[in-house]
Amino acid sequence: MLLSRDKDFQTFFAEKWIDPQGLERKVAALKAEGKTIATLNGSFDLLHAGHLHMIYEASLQGDVLIVALNSDRSIQQYKSPKRPIIPLEYRLRMMAALAFVSYVTSFEETDPCILLGKIKPHVHVNGAEYGENCN
């Protein structure tokens, strides 16, 4: 049986993708609409049930959840030259496919401090293993 869809996946993805160059502009527009911004970042190289739980919980912290993924190069720097297993393009698409993720973007640095300085989220969600300062 074929299912009819109003949008193809590329269109769906394009609506959730925020190019890093346009990130501050998009965030400013969302804040101007009175939206509470929550952020979450990581490599999400091998997406698993624990990740899904954390992403869902992060989505409950604001009106909008922006998930920022480390670039392939930054993962190689802080994890291993053999990582990521799944390239950024596909990790972004998997993340965008989650209904509770509002937007996806990427960043080149190994830690999210510069990115978070640009977004200035109302809430940043972090795995407990990273501590309060995201490092």
Secondary structure, DSSP 8 states (H G I E B T S, - for coil): -----SS-HHHHHHHHB--GGGHHHHHHHHHHTT--EEEEEE--SS--HHHHHHHHHHHTTSSEEEEEEE-HHHHHHHT-TT--SS-HHHHHHHHHTSTT--EEEEE-SSSSHHHHHHH--SEEE--GGGTTTT-
